[in-house]
Amino acid sequence: MTRCALLLLALTLCATQAQAAQLLASVDRSRLNAGETVELTLESNDVTLFGKPDLTPLDNLFEVRGTRQVNQLTTLGDDSRATTRWIITLLPRRTGSVEIPSLQLGQAQSPAIALQVLESATNERVDNLQAVFIDASLDQASVYVQAQAILTLRIYHSVSLYDDSSLTPLHIPDARIEQLGESRTYEKLINGLRHGVIELRYAIYPQHSGELLIPAQVFSATLVDTENGQPPRQGKLMRVSSAQIPLEVKAKPAAYPADTPWLPARSLSLSESWNPDPAHSQVGDSLTRSLTLKAEGLSSAQLPPLPATVVNGLRRYPDQPVLSNQNTERGLIGSREDREALVPSRSGTFELPAVEVVWWNTHEDHLERSSLPARTLQVAVNPSLVVDTPASATPGTAPADNRALWPWQLSTLVLAITTLLGFGLWWRARWQPAILRATQTGPSPRTLLDDLKRASLANDPQATRQALDAWARQQAETLADMAARFVPLSDALDGLNGALYSETGQHWQGEDLWRAIRTLPQSERVQDPVSDNGSLPPLYPK
C-alpha cells in the first residue's frame, strides 16, 4: 500500500514538473523580406527557471540583434500566475525557408518555428534613400469586384522619431476598408544602414468594376536632433507621402449564376454540427443544428445566410447568427455560424435536404460549389408523451364468433350495473338536502385559471407552461384540440414554444396567450362550477 502511494506521488511530481517546464515560442510574423528583423518570444510560467535561454543554436541562420526580458504577475481572485517572457530580435542570414531551431532553458525546450524569408522588393539605391520614406504595395494588380486586395504600407526611418508621428486615414470612395490587426514595428538593413520600419496592412474590397486609384498616404513626424553626443533636442517636422497605386477591378464573370449571392473567395468551407447527437432523438426533443461557413478573402459581413431547415413535422426556432473575422498573413478569414433549434412534433423519418453554397475561386479563377449531403433524421416515440388508447381500439385475437358475441355481453352487463347504480343514487338523493356543497380535493378550475393568468402576464414562459398544463388537464378536451379549433391559441402556443426551445431564448410576452385562453369559444370551455357571483345554479331548473 505504501509503495503504491509513493509511486503515485512520484508520477504526480513528474507530471507537475513536465507541465511547469513547458517553454512556449511564437513570432510576430512568419513571412518577411530579406534584411528585415523578426521578434521571437519565449514564454515560461515556471518560476524556478533562472537565467536566459541558450541562443547558441541560432548563430548559423540568424544574427541576434537584441534580447530583453519581461516579468509579469497576473492575479485573478485568489489565483496568481507569474510568467517570464524573453523577446529576441533576429535578423535572418539568408532567404527562402528558414527554421528557428528549438531552444533550451533548463530542462524545458521550445518548439521549432518555420519562417519564409522573401527577396526584398524595395528599391535600395543609396542615392534615393531618405531619412524617412514610405513604400506602398498591393498583393495583386487586379481583383474581382467585392474581392479582397491587400495594401501594405511600410514607413522606413534611419533616424529616431518622437512619439508625435501620424498617418492620414485611408479613405477610398466606392470601397470597403478593413485594417488587418495593429501596426508592426521591426528593423531592416538597407545597404548596411539600419532602418526602423512601421508596417500597416489593409484589406480593400472594391464595390464597383473599373479602375480604382489608391490615394497617396502622408506620414508626418518630428525628427530627434542629436549633435556631438549631446542629449536629443527638438528637431524639424518631416512630411513624406507614398505614391498613388492603380488597381484594376474586374466585373463579376458571366458564368456566375445570376440568382445566387456573389462570393469571390480564395477558399471556402462549409461544416455542420449538432447538439445533442440526433441519432437518439425523440418527439419533443430540442436539437440544435449549427451550419458554419468560412471564406478566406471575405469578411463575415459579406457572407450570406445559409438555407433554413424547412421540413414538415419539425418546428424551427432560429437564433441570431454568429459573425467573426480572423486576421492572417493572406488577409481576412470571415466566418458565419447559423444556429437553429429543431423540435420534432411527431415520430418517424425526416429527410433534411442538402445544403449548397456557390462561390468563385479567385485563386484558380473558376466557379465552385461547396455542399453538405442530405441527412436522414430518425425520431423515436417519446414514452412520456404517449397518450393511453382505449382497449376497444386494440385489435383482438379472439376467434371470429367470440368477437361478434362479447360486445353484446359487455354492453348488457354495463347497462345492468348503471341501472342499479342510478336507482340507488335516486333513492339516496330523496333523503338528502336540496343543496349540497361539494368538497373539493384539488385546486379548482378557477384557481388554476388565476395561476395561468398570473404566470402569463408576468411573462414567465416556464411557469406559464406548468400552469397551462395543469389547467388543460381539467378541460373536456386536450390542449392540442383547442389549438386546432382556435387559431389565436395556436399562434400563442407557437410563441411560447419558441421561448422555451430556442437556445438563446426570446423576450416573450404572455398577454397574447392569456387573451387567447379567455376568448375561447364557449362550446370549447368547461363551465366553472361556481359562477362569478359565487352562487350555485338551481338544482331543479324550470
BASEVO-593280 format. One record per atom (N, C-alpha, C): x, y, z. Coordinates in pm, whole numbers, plus 50000, padded with zeros to 5 digits. Layout:
N
XYZ ...
This chain:
542
500834988050000 500005000050000 500875012650000 501965012250084 502875023650092 503625025549961 504035014649897 504745015749768 503845021949661 502565018049661 501625023849562 501485038849583 501385042949710 501245057149738 502485064849694 503685059349722 504915066049680 505025066849529 504625056049459 504675056049313 503735066549256 502525067549314 501565077449268 502085091549291 502725093849406 503285107049434 504405110449337 505235100649304 506335103149210 505815106549072 504785099249028 504195102148897 503585116148895 502925120049005 502315133349011 503365144249004 504505142349077 505575152349072 506195153248934 506335141748866 506885141948729 505975149448635 504665146848648 503705153648560 503695168648587 503805172548717 503825186748751 505065193548697 506225186748707 507445192548655 507415193648504 506825183648438 506735184148290 505845195648247 504755197948323 503875208948286 504545222348314 505255223248430 505905235848465 507065238948371 507705228648315 508885230648231 508525234148087 507265236748059 506855239947922 507385253647882 507985254647762 508545267047709 507865269947576 507015280047574 506265283547454 507075292847366 506845292147234 507575300447138 506595305747034 506765318546995 505925324646892 506715335946826 506305339746703 506925350746629 505855360746591 506255373246570 505285383646535 504805382346391 505535375046305 505125372246167 505965360846114 505385353446021 506075341845965 506585344245824 506245355545760 506735359245627 507375372945638 508595374345588 509295387145593 510235388045475 510695400145447 511615402545338 513055401745387 513965399745294 515385399045329 515835412245390 516645411445495 517135423345563 516235428045674 515055421945694 514135425945798 514325417045921 514025422846037 514135415246162 512775409446200 512815399046280 511615392646332 511815390846481 510715392146557 510785390846702 510305376946743 511195369646812 510885356646869 510585358447018 509425353347063 509025354547204 508995340647266 509785338847372 509775326547451 509075329647583 508175320747626 507385323247747 507375310847835 507535312847966 507515301948062 506785306548187 506015297348248 505345300148375 505995292848492 507215287848472 507945280848576 508835290948649 508485294048773 509215304248848 510585299148894 510835286148877 512125280648920 513205281848813 512815286348692 513785288048585 514465301648596 515795301648596 516555314048605 517455315348483 517995327548468 518885329948356 518115332648230 518725329448115 518075331347987 518345319347899 517525317447794 517665305647709 519035305547638 519465293647603 520705291847528 520435295247382 521035306247332 520785311047197 521845306247098 522725297347140 523785292547051 523245285946924 522145278046928 521655271746802 521205281746697 521075294746731 520615304546634 521745310146548 522985308246587 524105315246523 524255312146375 523955299946332 524185296246192 523215303146097 521975305446139 520955310546049 520515324746080 520815329746201 520305342846240 521405350946309 521245363946301 522035373246379 521155378746490 521555376646614 520765381246729 521035396146748 520015404446726 520165419046734 519825424646870 519175417046954 518825422147086 517985412147163 518065412747296 517295403947384 516825411947504 515575410747538 515065417047659 514135407547731 514035409047862 513245400247947 512125408148012 510915402148014 509735408648073 509125398848172 509015403148299 508355395248403 506975400948431 505985392148443 504605396548461 503925387648565 503145394048654 502375386948756 500895390148734 500105379748709 498665381348684 497895375448801 496975383248857 496175378748971 494705378948932 494045367548947 492625366148920 491975359749042 491345368049127 490775362949251 491885358749345 491825346349391 492865340849479 493985333949402 493865333649269 494845326449187 495835336449128 497115334249149 498175342849095 499035334549001 499425340748889 500215333848788 501365342848747 502575337648757 503775345148718 504295339648586 504595348448492 505125344548361 506385352748332 507275346548259 508505353248216 508615351948064 508865363447998 508995363547852 510395368547816 510995361947718 512235366347657 511925370147512 512135382847478 511845388047344 513175389847273 513375382047166 514665381347097 514475386546955 515255396746917 515195402446782 516215395246694 515725389246583 516565381046496 516595386846355 517755386246292 517925390246152 518365377946074 517505372745982 517885360845904 519115363545817 519985353445807 521215354845728 521005350945582 519895344245547 519665340245408 518165340445380 517795339145253 516405339145211 515915324745191 514615323645166 514005310545148 513335305645275 513185292545285 512585286545405 513655285245513 513425292045625 514375292145737 513625287545861 514255279045940 513625273846061 514355278946184 513565284546277 514105288246408 514215275346488 515415271146526 515555258146593 514995258346735 514855246446791 514395245046929 515455250447023 515015258447122 515905264347222 515635258047357 516645258047443 516555251247571 516815261047684 515995259547790 516155266947914 515965257148028 517055253348094 516965242948195 516585229748131 515505223548180 515015211148121 513935213548016 513535225947996 512445229247902 513015232247764 512255228347661 512635230947524 511465237247449 511755246747362 510725253247282 510575245947149 509395246547086 509225240346954 509905248646845 510265242046737 510845248946621 509755256346545 510125267446479 509175275946405 509735278246265 508905276546163 509305278446023 509025292845980 509975298745909 509845312245853 510025311745702 509435321545634 509615323045490 510245336845467 511495337145424 512215349645401 512245352245250 511625363245206 511485366345065 512565376145021 512845375944890 513755385844834 513125399644847 513915409544888 513395423044911 513025429444779 511825435744775 511365442644654 511535457644665 512085462644775 512235477044795 513445482144717 513285493644654 514395499944583 515435504544685 516595498544682 517585500844785 518795508844734 518595516844633 519705525044584 520045535744688 521315537244718 521725546344825 521385560744794 521515564744668 521285578744636 519815582644642 518915572844645 517485575844652 516945574844794 517725569644888 517225567945023 517205581145096 516135583145172 515995594845256 515955590345401 515985600245490 515935596845632 514615590245668 513525594645603 512205588745624 511545587445486 511005575745453 510275573945328 509235562845346 508255562445254 507135552845260 507185543945136 506945531145158 506795521545049 505385515745057 504585517344951 503205512044945 503135501744834 502465490244861 502375479644761 501065472144778 500555466344667 499375457744665 499805443444640 499075434044695 499435419944675 499095415044536 498255422444460 497905418744323 497485431144248 497675430744117 497375442444035 495915443343996 495175432343998 493765432443958 492995422644045 491755426144078 490865417644158 489465418644101 488625408944139 487205409744104 486505419644196 485375424544150 484585433744231 484175426844361 484285433844473 483975429144608 484945418344658 486015415644583 487045406344630 488105414144707 488995406844773 489965413044864 491275416244794 491745428544815 493105432544776 493785437844903 495035433944926 495745437745048 496745448745015 496595460045084 497525471245073 498465471045194 499775471445166 500785471545273 501545484745267 501555492045379 502315504445392 503475501945487 504705505245440 505895504145525 506565517745531 506715522745653 507355535645677 508765532845729 509785536845652 511185534445688 511785547345744 512555546045851 513265557845906 514625553345958 515645560445915 517005557445959 517435566446073 516535575346118 516805584146232 515715581646335 515965585846458 514975584246566 513845594346549 512655590346590 511455598646578 510825600446716 510185611946734 509395613846854 508065606346843 507355605946953 506095598346956 504915605946897 505145617346831 504045625246775 503765621846629 504285610446579 504085606846439 502615603846411 502185606346288 500795604046249 500745600246102 499685593146064 499455588745926 498015592145890 497825597645770 496475601445729 495595588945719 494315589745759 493415578145748 493225574145602 493165561145581 492955555945445 491475556545412 491125564545310 489735565945267 489695564545115 488905554845066 488775552344923 487285552144889 486795561344805 485385560844766 485055547844693 483835542944715 483345530644650 484195518444686 484685517844809 485445506144854 485295504845006 485185492245051 485195489345194 486625486345238 486985491345357 488365490145405 488345483945543 489185473745564 489345467245695 490835467245729 491215473045844 492605472445885 492895458645942 494005452745899 494375439345940 495275440046063 494675439846180 495445439846302 496075453346332 496935453446434 497645465546473 498915467046387 499515478846397 500755481346323 501905473146381 502875469446296 504055461946338 505275471046331 506215468646420 507485475846416 508635465746418 509615467946332 510795459446326 511925467346260 513035460946237 514195467446176 514545460546045 515225468345958 515685462845830 516995469545791 517915461245744 519185466345694 519065469245545 519355481545505 519345485445364 520715491245332 521475483745251 522845487845215 523695490445339 523535481645438 524345482745559 523855493045659 522805500545625 522265510745714 520995505345780 520945506045912 519785500845985 518625510845978 517445505545942 516215513545935 515165507446028 514485516146101 513285511746170 512115511546074 511205501846090 510085500145997 508785499846076 507805507346029 506435507046082 505555501645970 504925490345991 504155483645885 502685483345922 501835487145826 500375486345840 499805479145719 498765471045741 498145463345633 496645465745634 496065466845513 494635469345497 494065459545395 492835455045421 492085447145323 491095456545255 491155457345121 490325466445042 489375458144958 488075461744962 487035454644887 486345464544794 486765465444666 486125474844571 484655471044549 483815480944540 482385478644523 481905480444379 482755485444291 482385487444150 483565483344063 483255478443942 484295474643847 484875487143781 486045485243721 486755496443660 488095498343727 488685510243710 489975513243772 489745520243905 490425515244009 490345521144143 491715526644177 491765539144220 493025545744250 493225546244401 494305539744448 494655540244590 495345553544616 494785562144700 495375575544717 496695575044793 497475585944778 498745587044850 498485588944998 499335582845081 499245584045226 500385592945276 500045602145367 501015611945416 501395608345560 502695607245586 503215604345720 503995616445767 503735620645890 504435632145947 504975628246083 506175633246117 506825630346245 507895640746270 508255641946395 509325651146436 510605643246457 511685647346388 512955640346399 513665644046528 514325634146588 515135636546707 516495641646662 516845653846705 518085660146662 519155658046769 520175650046737 521295647846829 522565653346765 523425659346846 524635665646794 525785663746892 526855657646844 528075655746923 527815648747056 526935638847051 526685631247172 525875638647277 525325650547244 524535657947339 523135651847351 522415655047460 521035649947472 520195654447354 519225646147314 518405649947198 517595662547226 517445670247119 516645682447129 515585682447021 514625691747034 513525692346939 514055694346798 513665685346704 514115686246567 513055692046475 513275690146347 512335695646249 511235685646218 510105690846169 508955682546131 509165677445989 509015664345972 509205657845842 507865652545792 507575655345664 506365650045600 506765642645473 506315630045462 506585622145341 505275615745298 505175612545171 503955606545117 504305595045024 503355585745013 503515574344924 502985577644785 503295569244690 502795571144554 501375565644541 500605571244449 499265565844419 499435552644343 498535543144373 498615529944311 497295526944241 497315523544112 496065519644044 495765504844067 494475501744076 494015487944094 492915485143993 493105474943912 492095471143813 491045462243881 489775466043871 488675458743933 487845452343822 487825438943819 487095431643716 485655429243758 484755429143658 483325426843685 483075412043716 481895409243770 481515395443800 481475387243672 482055375343670 482085367343546 480675363943497 480555362843365 479245359443307 478835345143341 479805336343371 479465322443402 478895320743542 478915331343624 478405330043761 476885330743759 476175321943832 474705322043832 474165335543882 473155340343812 472625353743844 471745353743968 471195342444008 470245341944119 470895337844251 472225338244260 472925334344383 473825345844428 474075346944560 474965357744609 476375356344552 476985367744522 478325368044463 479355366544575 480145355544570 481125352344674 482475349844610 483305360244590 484665358144539 485625355644655 486135343544668 486995339844781 488175331544733 489235331844813 490415323544781 490135308944814 489405306244922 488955292744958 487705294245042 486895283345046 485625283745121 485335269745174 484835269045297 484485256345359 483125257445426 482405246045429 481065245345487 481035233245580 480625235245705 480595224445803 479285224745882 479025213545952 477765211746024 478045204946158 477295208746262 477405202346393 476035202046458 475825192046549 474555190246618 474795189546768 473825194446845 473865193346990 472425192047042 472055180547100 472865168347117 472895160146989 473485148146997 473565139246882 472155135246839 471785137846711 470425134646668 470155119746648 471155111146670 470955096846646 469955090746742 469765096746859 468855091246960 467775101346997 467275108646899 466275119146926 464885113046940 464045119847018 462665115947041 461755127847015 460465125147009 459475135646987 459565145447103 459595158447071 459665168847172 461055173047210 462115165647167 463485169547198 463875182047120 464715190447180 465235202247113 466615199147058 466765198946926 468025196046858 468565208946798 469785212746835 470405224946783 471325221346668 471005226546549 471815224246430 472605236946399 473925235646384 474805246946355 475445244846219 475285254446130 475925254445998 476945265845996 478215262645966 479295272445970 479885273945831 479985286645786 480565290045656 481815298445680 482975293845626 484235301145638 484765304045498 485195316545478 485695320645346 486965328645364 488045324445298 489305331845301 489285342545193 489445354945236 489405366145143 488115373945149 487205370445238 485945377745257 485755380645405 485115391845436 484765394745574 483445387945608 483175386545737 481955379645779 480695387145734 480795400345718 479635408045675 479225404945531 480135399245451 479825395845311 479215382045295 479195373945400 478695360245389 477175360045401 476475353245311 475005353045313 474485343145417 473225344445460 472635334345549 472495321045478 472715310245552 472595296845496 471135292645490 470775283245401 469355279245387 468795273745518 467545277545547 466875272745668 466395258345648 466285250945759 465785237145756 464265237445766 463605236045652 462145236345646 461675222245610 461215214745711 460735201045693 459435199545768 458455193445704 457155191245768 457325182045889 456825186446004 456935178746127 458065183146217 458905192746171 459995198246252 459725213046273 459465216746399 459305230846431 460695237246439 460855248946377 462155255446366 462155268546443 463205270446528 463355282546606 464775287846584 464975297546491 466335302246458 466895311446566 468235311446578 468965320546666 469655331246582 470195341146649 470955351546580 472265345646526 472685349346405 473955343946351 475145349146430 476215341046432 477465344746499 478485347946390 478945360546386 479885365146285 481245367846350 482335364246281 483685366746332 484655367746216 485755375246240 486825376946141 488155373046204 489015366846126 490345362646170 491395368646077 492385375446136 493475381446058 494565371046034 495005369845909 496095360845873 497075368145782 498155361345746 499145367345657 498555370345520 497535362845480 496925364845348 495615372445355 495345379045468 494155387345478 493135381845576 491865385045550 490785381345640 490245367445608 489825360445714 489015348245700 487715351045774 486645353045697 485345355845756 484605342945789 483865343145900 483135331345945 481715335345984 480745327245945 479345329345981 478775316046028 478175316146148 477545304146205 476055306746224 475225298946155 473765299746168 473295287946252 472605291046363 472105280546453 470585281046457 469965269346466 468525268146475 468165256246562 467115257846642 466595246846725 465475239846648 465585226746633 464595218646562 463915209546663 462575210346670 461785202546766 460845193446688 461065180146688 460135171146618 458785170846688 457715172046609 456355171346664 455725157546644 456415148646574 455915135046553 457095125746535 456865112946549 457915103146527 457965099146380 459065092846342 459205088346204 460525092646144 460585092646011 461795095845936 461655109645872 462665118045889 462675131345831 463865132445736 463625137245615 464665138945515 465075153545510 466295156545557 466825170145554 467555172145422 467195182545345 467805184245213 469275188245223 470005186545114 471415190445106 471535205645111 472655210345162 472955224745170 474095227645074 473905237344984 474915240444882 475185255444879 476455258944864 476895272844852 477705274144724 477325283544638 478025286244513 478995297844536 480245296544489 481235307244507 482245306944393 483005317744381 484005319044275 485395318144337 486185308344290 487535306344338 488455316544270 488875326944347 489725337344290 491165332644271 491585322344344 492955317244330 493125309444200 492115301144164 492165293244041 491265298743932 490485309243964 489655316543868 488645307443798 487775300943879 486685293043821 485565291543925 484405286943877 483225285243962 483335272344043 482935272944170 482945261144256 481655260444336 481365248344385 480195245944470 480635237644591 480355242644709 480605235344834 479265231244892 479165218844938 477855213944983 478005204145098 476905202645171 476745192345273 475715182445222 475955169445236 475005159645183 473685159845260 472645154445195 471345153045262 471475143645382 470645145945481 470705138145605 469325132345636 469325119945684 468095113345729 468045113545881 466955118745934 466805120046079 465715110546127 466085101346216 465135091746273 464705096746411 463395098446429 462835103346555 461965092446615 462285088646738 461545078046806 460395083946887 459495075146930 458365079147013 458875082547153 458385093347209 458745097347345 457765090947442 458185081547528 457235074747617 456495084347710 457135095447748 456475104647839 455365112647773 455295112447639 454255119847568 453195110847508 453275097447529 452315088047472 451015088847550 449875089847480 448545090147540 447955076147535 447425071247649 446825057947653 445625057247560 445535046347482 444415044347390 443405034847452 442125036647421 441115027747476 441365013347435 440935004247522 441124990047494 440364985547371 439244992347341 438444988247225 439154991147095 440165000047099 440895003246977 441984993246946 442304984447041 443344974447018 442774962446945 443424957946837 442894946346763 442834934146852 441714926946848 441524915046931 442134902646867 442304892546950 442864879946899 441914868246922 440694871346967 439724860546991 439214855146860 438624843446862 438014837946740 436924846846687 436494844146562 435514852746495 434174852646567 433704841046619 432404840646684 432434848046816 433564847246890 433664854447016 433704869546993 434384873946884 434434888346854 433054893746825 432184885846772 430814890546743 429924890046866 430244881546969 429364879647083 429734888247202 431044890047229 431394896447357 431004911047366 430904918947258 430454932847277 429024933547332 428164924347286 426774924747336 426724920647482 427544910847519 427554906847660 428074918247749 429134925147703 429674935947783 428694947547795 428024951047687 427074962147692 425884958847783 425444946147782 424334942247870 424744943348016 425984939048047 426454939848184 426594954348229 427134962848145 427294977048180 425934983548200 424954980348114 423624986148126 422964982048257 423134969448296 422544964848421 423174971748541 424494973148538 425174979448652 424784994148663 424745001248552 424395015548557 422945017548599 422075008248559 420655009548603 420545008148753 421204998148810 421174996348954 421835008049027 422925012848971 423615024149034 422755036749028 422095039248918 421225050948906 420045050349001 419455038349015 418325036849109 418775039349253 420005034449286 420495036649421 420775051249449 421335058249351 421595072449370 420305080449381 419285076549303 418005083649313 417375081649450 417465069449502 416885066649633 417625074449743 418945075349728 419715082849828 419445097649820 419245102749698 419025117049681 417715121649743 416765112849755 415465116849813 415625120949959 416635115550028 416815118450171 417935128650196 418455134850089 419505145050103 418905158950089 419565169250148 419085183150129 419105186849982 418285197549953 418165201749813 419485207449759 420285213649848 421575219549806 422665213549891 423655208049830 424785201949900 426085206649834 426885213849914 428135219249860 429185208049854 429735205949739 430715195149720 432055198849780 432725188449830 434065190349887 435095188749776 435905198949760 436885198849651 438235193949703 438755183149643 440015177049690 441235183049624 441065189649517 442215195549447 441925209949411 442835216349346 442615230349308 441455231449208 440675241649226 439505243749140 439945249549006 439105248048904 439445254248775 439655269148786 438895275648877 439085290048894 440495293148945 440985285049042 442335287249095 443395284848988 443235274048910 444195271348804 444215282248699 443035287748670 442955298548572 443645311148624 443495313748755 444185325148814 445705323248809 446165310948836 447605308248827 448125310548686 447355306048586 447755308048447 447795322748411 446835330348464 446805344748435 448035351648494 448365348448619 449505354948683 450815351548610 450995338948573 452245335048508 452405341248370 451325341348292 451415346648155 451605361748156 450885369048247 451045383548250 452385387548311 453025378348383 454375380948436 455455377748332 455055372848213 455975369748102 457015359248141 456565349348220 457445338348263 457075325848183 457865322048081 457465310747996 457435297448069 458385294948161 458425282148232 457215280548323 456915290848405 455755289948494 454455289548415 454405296648302 453195296548220 452945282648163 454025275548122 453855262248067 453305252648172 453785253548295 453305244748402 451845247748436 451525260648448 450135264248478 449195260448365 449655261648240 448825258248125 448525243248121 449545235048150 449315220548152 448355216648264 448485222848383 447585219648493 446145223548462 445975234948396 444625239448360 444015230548251 444875226448154 444355218548043 443905204648088 444515199248195 444135185848241 442715185348297 442135196848332 440775197048386 439745201148280 440195202048155 439255205848049 438695193447980 437655195547904 436965184447839 437745178947721 438655186547666 439435182047552 440895185947573 441795180347490 443215182847506 443575196847455 444775201147498 445245214247456 445495214747305 445895203447248 446125203047103 444805204747026 443705198547080 442405200247013 441935214747021 442155221147137 441775235247148 442535243847048 443885241347035 444675249346942 444265246746797 443845234446766 443435231446629 442145238546592 441245240846692 439965247246662 440015262446674 441055267746743 441085282046769 442465287246730 442575294446615 443845298646558 444635307946650 444025317746718 444825326246809 445545318246916 444905307746968 445545299547070 446735292147010 446625287146887 447725280046821 448915289346801 448655301746757 449745311346738 450415314746871 449605316346976 450195319547107 451045308047159 450615295547135 451405284047180 452715283147103 452735286746972 453995286946897 454975296946956 454475308646996 455345318447059 455915313547190 455085306447271 455565301047398 456625290247374 456405281347277 457385270847247 458695276747197 458615287747121 459825294347075 460675299447190 460025305047293 460755309947409 461355298447489 460685286647489 461155275347569 462265267647500 462205265947368 463125257047298 464285264247231 464175277447206 465265284347139 466475284847230 467665283047174 468875281847256 469175294847329 468985306447265 469275319147331 468045325347395 466845319447371 465635324647434 465075336647359 463885340547392 463235351947332 462645360547443 462415373347410 461745382147504 460255379747488 459735370047561 458385365247540 457375374047614 456255376947551 455145384347611 453935375147619 453405373047741 452335363347762 450935368947749 450805381747711 449475387647703 448625381147593 449275377547479 448525371247369 447985357647410 448785349847485 448305336747530 447135338147626 447195347347720 446095349147816 444825353747744 444975362647643 443815367447568 443185355947490 444065346947435 443525335647360 442755326047452 443255323847575 442565314947670 441215320747710 441185333847734 439935340047780 438885341347669 439345341347544 438405343147432 438095330147361 438385318647424 437985305947363 436475305547345 435985299947237 434525298747219 433895291147336 432665294847371 432005289247489 431855274247481 431665269147361 431475254747346 432775246947369 433965254047361 435235247247377 435725247447521 435015253747615 435485255347751 434595248147849 435195244947963 434455238348069 433895249148161 432605248748190 431985258548277 432535257348418 432795269048479 433225268948618 432095263848706 432395255748807 431355250748894 430705261948975 431425272948994 430855284249066 430885296148974 429775302948958 429705314548871 430435326148935 430545337448861 431325348748909 430755354849035 429415353749055 428835359649176 428845350149293 429435337749277 429575328449388 428365320149417 427225321349343 426015313649369 425985301149284 425265290749330 425155278049258 423945278449165 423995270949053 422805270248966 421695262549039 420455264949003 419315258049068 419385242949045 418995235249149 419045220649141 417995215349045 416775220949046 415675216648958 415285228448870 416025230548758 415685242148673 414295240548613 413625251748596 412275251648540 412315251148388 
